[in-house]
Amino acid sequence: MEAEIPRRSAAASPQNSLQTLVSDSLTVFWGDWLDLRVRIPQVAASGLVSPLIYILAFGLGLGSSLDRISEPTAGDSYLEFILPGMVALSSMVISFGGTTFSICGDRLFTKTFEEMLLYPVHPLALHLGKMLAGVVRGMMTAASVIVVAVLFTGKLWSFINPLFLGLLVLNCAVFAGLGVIVGLNVKSLESVGLFNNFLIVPMSFLGATFFDPATLPLALKGIVYLLPLTYATVGLRAAAYQPLSQFPWYSFPILLAIAIVLSFIGAYQFSHQQD
């Protein structure tokens, strides 16, 4: 007698598929977390150096001069104005860089990436698991910058309210997703440096971290608003200092849409990856 193979009912299939996708994503994430948890202080501090330099140089140095001649559009001083941007910047750098180098290390050096491609899971789960690890990296570093911001301003609720944290998670998801795609495609660590120099570094300065994009000429404003970091920075700044009536609610759907598009691109890349 042939063994009877259990079949899923058609009605329960969508729910079971979603549960399986979530479970598989968390399984992939757990593999990265086991390595990440022993390096929490290193990860939390790794993205803190650049924001601290910017805070000291621009916020305290240049900012003290700017405060005497103009009033910032958000916050009580230029230092307060740039602090949400520093949170967005640090989370971007670590979410992208940590994810990219993690995948590159598995692909190009330890040669363990091929084993992950053999997991009996959906390619989207592979992307989401790696992306979640990048989100955790970014949130760890962002937490360090938030501590610095609270120490400078004394405004705890400004940096831990739900709107601020929700946008921060979405920002990490966007750049962790981008890091997954770059990590799957680069052929060497030198190539990662090119992406960092021509994508991440320019975005650090053009993503509204040091200025209000509303004050730019129309042509430059169009360029700045093509960058996902701009929506994160503008939204975080509004969530920290401005009333709900002035909050740019469009930031949430735009960042979410970018994260979803990157997820499907990453899933496609995983399904066709050959190493």
C-alpha positions in Angstrom: 0.0 0.0 0.0 1.4 3.3 -1.0 1.9 5.8 1.8 -0.6 8.6 1.8 0.9 12.0 1.3 -0.8 14.7 3.4 -2.1 17.6 1.4 -2.8 21.1 2.6 -6.3 22.3 2.1 -6.6 25.0 -0.5 -8.4 27.3 2.0 -5.6 27.1 4.5 -2.8 27.4 2.0 -2.4 31.3 2.0 -2.2 31.5 5.8 0.1 28.5 6.0 2.3 30.0 3.3 2.6 33.2 5.2 3.4 31.4 8.5 6.0 29.4 6.7 7.6 32.5 5.2 7.8 34.2 8.6 9.2 31.1 10.2 11.8 30.6 7.5 12.8 34.3 7.6 13.3 34.1 11.4 15.4 31.0 10.9 17.7 32.7 8.5 17.8 35.7 10.8 18.7 33.5 13.7 21.8 32.2 12.0 23.1 35.8 11.6 22.0 36.7 15.2 24.1 33.9 16.7 27.1 35.6 15.2 25.9 39.1 15.8 25.1 38.8 19.5 28.7 38.2 20.5 29.6 41.5 18.9 26.9 43.8 20.2 29.2 46.5 21.7 31.3 46.5 18.5 28.3 46.8 16.2 26.6 49.5 18.4 29.8 51.6 18.4 31.0 51.0 14.9 28.7 53.6 13.3 29.0 56.2 16.1 32.4 57.7 15.1 31.2 59.6 12.0 28.0 61.0 13.6 30.0 62.2 16.6 32.5 64.0 14.3 29.6 65.6 12.4 28.0 66.6 15.7 31.1 68.2 17.0 32.2 69.9 13.8 28.9 71.0 12.4 26.5 71.0 15.3 28.8 72.6 17.9 31.4 74.3 15.7 29.6 75.6 12.7 26.2 75.4 14.4 27.1 78.0 17.0 27.8 80.5 14.2 24.7 79.7 12.3 22.5 80.1 15.3 23.5 83.7 15.6 22.4 84.6 12.0 19.4 82.3 11.4 16.8 80.2 13.1 16.6 76.4 12.3 13.4 75.2 10.8 13.1 72.4 13.4 14.6 72.2 16.9 15.9 75.1 19.1 19.4 75.1 17.6 21.3 73.9 14.5 22.7 71.1 16.7 19.2 69.9 17.5 18.3 70.3 13.8 21.0 67.8 12.6 20.7 65.2 15.4 17.7 63.3 13.8 19.8 63.3 10.5 22.7 61.8 12.4 20.4 59.0 13.6 19.2 58.3 10.1 22.8 58.5 8.7 24.3 56.1 11.2 21.4 53.6 10.7 21.9 53.8 6.9 25.6 53.2 7.0 25.6 50.2 9.3 22.4 48.6 7.9 23.9 48.8 4.4 27.6 48.1 5.2 27.0 45.4 7.8 24.6 43.5 5.5 26.8 43.8 2.5 30.0 42.7 4.2 28.3 39.9 5.9 27.1 38.4 2.6 30.4 39.1 0.9 32.3 37.4 3.7 30.1 34.3 3.3 30.3 34.4 -0.5 34.0 35.3 -1.1 35.9 34.1 1.9 34.4 31.5 4.1 32.5 30.0 1.2 29.5 29.1 3.3 27.0 31.0 1.2 26.4 28.0 -1.0 25.1 26.1 2.0 22.4 28.7 2.6 21.3 28.6 -1.0 20.5 24.9 -0.4 18.1 25.7 2.5 14.5 24.4 1.7 13.0 27.9 2.1 11.5 30.5 -0.2 14.0 32.9 -1.7 12.0 35.8 -0.2 12.6 34.3 3.2 16.3 34.3 2.6 16.2 38.0 1.7 13.9 38.9 4.7 16.1 37.0 7.1 19.3 38.8 5.9 17.4 42.1 5.9 16.2 41.6 9.5 19.8 41.1 10.6 20.7 44.3 8.9 17.8 46.1 10.6 19.1 44.9 14.0 22.6 46.1 13.2 21.2 49.5 12.2 19.0 49.9 15.2 21.9 49.0 17.6 24.0 51.8 16.2 21.1 54.2 16.0 20.4 53.5 19.7 23.9 54.7 20.5 23.4 57.9 18.5 20.0 58.4 20.2 21.7 58.2 23.6 24.2 61.0 22.5 21.2 63.0 21.1 19.4 62.8 24.4 22.5 63.8 26.4 22.9 66.9 24.2 19.3 67.9 24.2 17.6 66.4 27.3 14.6 65.5 25.1 14.1 61.8 25.6 10.6 61.5 24.2 11.6 63.3 21.0 13.9 60.4 20.0 11.9 57.4 21.3 8.3 58.2 20.3 6.5 55.6 18.0 6.7 57.8 14.9 10.4 58.3 15.3 11.1 54.6 15.9 8.8 53.4 13.2 10.5 55.5 10.6 13.9 54.4 11.9 13.0 50.8 11.4 11.8 51.5 7.9 15.0 53.3 7.1 17.1 50.4 8.3 14.9 48.0 6.3 15.5 50.0 3.1 19.3 50.1 3.3 19.6 46.6 4.7 17.6 45.4 1.7 19.9 47.4 -0.6 22.9 45.9 1.2 21.5 42.4 0.5 21.3 43.1 -3.2 24.7 44.7 -3.4 26.2 41.8 -1.4 24.8 39.3 -3.8 26.2 41.0 -6.9 29.7 42.4 -6.0 32.7 40.3 -7.0 35.2 41.7 -4.5 35.5 44.0 -1.4 36.9 46.7 -3.7 33.5 46.7 -5.4 31.8 47.3 -2.1 34.0 50.4 -1.6 32.8 51.7 -5.0 29.2 51.4 -3.9 30.0 53.1 -0.6 31.9 56.0 -2.2 29.4 56.7 -5.0 26.1 55.9 -3.3 26.3 56.0 0.5 28.8 58.9 1.0 27.0 61.3 -1.3 23.7 60.4 0.2 25.1 61.1 3.6 25.5 64.8 2.7 22.6 65.1 0.2 19.9 63.3 2.2 18.8 66.4 4.1 21.0 65.6 7.1 22.5 69.0 7.3 19.9 71.2 5.6 16.2 71.6 5.1 15.3 70.4 1.5 12.3 72.8 1.4 14.7 75.7 1.1 16.4 74.4 -2.0 15.7 75.5 -5.6 13.2 73.3 -7.4 15.8 71.4 -9.6 18.0 70.5 -6.6 14.9 69.7 -4.5 13.9 67.1 -7.2 17.3 65.4 -6.9 17.3 65.4 -3.1 13.9 63.8 -3.0 15.0 61.0 -5.2 17.1 59.7 -2.2 15.4 57.5 0.3 17.5 58.9 3.2 15.8 62.3 2.6 12.4 60.9 3.5 13.8 59.2 6.6 15.6 62.4 7.8 12.7 64.8 7.1 10.3 62.4 8.9 12.6 61.8 11.9 13.2 65.5 12.3 9.4 66.2 12.2 8.7 63.3 14.6 11.3 64.7 17.0 10.3 68.4 17.1 7.2 69.2 15.2 3.5 68.7 15.9 1.5 65.9 14.2 -0.2 68.4 11.9 3.2 69.1 10.3 4.4 65.5 10.1 5.2 64.3 6.5 3.0 61.2 6.5 4.1 60.4 2.9 7.5 59.3 4.4 6.0 56.0 5.7 4.4 54.7 2.4 7.4 55.8 0.3 10.0 54.0 2.5 7.7 51.0 2.8 7.2 50.8 -0.9 11.0 51.0 -1.5 11.6 48.2 1.1 9.0 46.0 -0.6 10.4 46.6 -4.1 14.0 45.8 -2.8 12.6 42.6 -1.1 11.2 41.3 -4.4 14.4 42.2 -6.2 16.4 40.4 -3.5 14.2 37.4 -3.7 14.6 37.2 -7.4 18.4 37.5 -7.0 18.5 34.7 -4.4 16.4 32.4 -6.7 18.9 32.9 -9.5 22.1 33.2 -7.5 25.0 30.9 -8.5 28.2 30.9 -6.5 
